[in-house]
Amino acid sequence: MNQVKDFFEYIFNAVKIWIIVQPWQTGIRVRNGKQVKKLTGGIYFRLPYFDSVFIQENRLRVASMPIQTLTSKDIKTITINGAVGYTITDIEKLYQTLFHPETTIANITMSEVADFIFKNNFESINPNTIEEAVISKLNQDDFGLKFEYFRITNFAVVRTFRLIQDQSWFSEGLSMNEKK
């Protein structure tokens, strides 16, 4: 029964000649793959099969970062993760520059965090300095987005133990095999 309902909804939406953009949304209409028109709140007419319409929310969005384990300049291991809040300011520029905005933003943020930690000693690293450095770097790039904040949700110094093994048994095994 749901398949029949879905089929009729698909047919209705395929021939629908209008689109409604809510006040908290912005959109673009691409006609014949060439003409681009920005859409703000209101009702717009569209030509079925000739127009592609893309609508996005203008409200604050949040992209979460997975946990990263990084090493500072003075070889201290830090585990960190956070979240970045952003809004869309120019939907046309966003569609021209980024494919998957949330994934791209999380990856850019993670690389800025890593860059900051790699270049600094542990004494000069704290959540506030990381947040300030990352948000200032993010706002330098223009993707049609405004980065509202970057917050660290987890920050820990981790003790690591590295095991250095004696590899002499491996070289002895090679020499025995060579004799055979």
N, C-alpha and C positions, 0 to 999 in steps of 0.2 A: 504494500500500500504506500509506503514511503517513497518507493521508486517512482510511482505514478505521480505523486505530489511533486517530487524533485524534478521530474521531466517537465511538468506544466510550468513550474517556476522558472526553469531554464528557458523554455520557449517564450514565456512572458517577458523575462529580462532581456532576451535577445532582440525582441522587437520593440521594447519600451523606448519611447522617443524623448524622455526627460530623465534628468538626474537631479537629485536634491543634495546640496552640500549644507551641512549643519553649521551653525555659527562657530563651533569649536573645531571645525575641520577646514582644510584647504585642499585643493585638488588641481589637476591639470587635465586638459582634454587635448588629445593628439588626433588631428584629422588627417587621414590618408598617410600617416607616418611622417608628415612634414610640418604642418602648422600646429604650434603649441600655444594654448591659451590657459592662463592661470584662472582658477575658479575659487571664489571665496563664498561665504554663506549665501544661499539662495537657490533658486530653481533655474536649470539650464536645459536647453534642448540639445539633443544629440541625434546624429544620423546613425541608425543601426548598421553595423558592419563596416562603417567608414570611420567612426570615432572610437577611440580607446580612452576611457576615463580612469584616472588613478586618484584616489582620495586617501588622505592621511589625517590623523588627529594632530592638532596644534598643541594639545595639552602636554604637560611635563611627562617625559618618558624616562625610564630607568633601565640601564643596561648593567647587569651584574658581571663581575669578573670571577673566574674560578681561582682557587688558591694557587699562589705562586711560591716557590721556594727559591730564594735568590741569595747571592753572596755579595757582601759589601766589599769596598776597596781594601779594607783591612782583614778580610777573610772571616767575617762573621756571617753566619747563616740566618736569614730572616724569612719567616713565612708570613705572607700577606695576601689579603684579598679585599675587594671593595666594590663600590657601585658608582656609576656616573649618571647624573641627571642631565637631560638635554631637551630642547624644544626645536621644532622645525621652523625656520625663519624664511627659507626660500625653497619651496618644493621642487621647482624646476632645476635649480642647482643641485639639490639632493639627488634627483633622478639621473642627472648627467654625471655625477661623480661617484656615487656609492651604489653597490649592488645589493648587499645585505647590510643595512645600516647598523643594526644592533651588534651583529658579529664583528663588523669592521671597527666600530667604536670600542668594543671590549678589547679587541686585539691592539688597537692603537694605544689605548689607556694602559694596558699591561706592558707594552713596550716602553712607554714613558716612565712607568714605575720602575721597571728593570733598569733602564738607563740611569735614572736618578740614584738608585741604590748601588749600582756598579761603580759609579763615579765618586761616591762619598764614603767617608769613614763612618763607622757605627756611631761615634759620638755626635755627629752632625745630622743623624737620621732620626726623625721622630714623625709620628703621623701627621702633624700639622705642616711640617716643612714639605713632606711628600705631597700632601693634598694641594698646597699652594703651587708647588712646582709643576705638578701634572695639569692642573686646571689652566695655568697660564700657557703651557705648551699646547693644550688642546684648543684653546681659543685663538691660536695663531693660524690654524688651518681653516679654510673657508669651504665647508661642504654644504652650506645652506642650513647649518645648525648653530644653535647657541648652547654652549655647555654651561649649565646653571651651577653645578657643583660636582665635586668628586669627594667621596667619603670612604675612608678605610673602615672596614667592618671587622677585620681580624688582623692583628699585628703581634707577632711573637718572635723572640730570639730563640733559635733552636740550637741545641748542641748536637754536633755531628761527630761520628766516629768513622774514620776511614781505615780500613784494614789493608795493610800492605803485606802481601804474602811473599814468602820466599819462593821464587820461581825455579829453584835449582832442580827440583824433581822433574819439571817439564823438560829441561835441557838434558837431564840424564836419560829420560825416556827416549828422546830423539837419538841420542848417541847409541843406545842399545839397539834401536831399530835399524840404524845405519850399519851396525856390525853384521846384522843377519843377512 
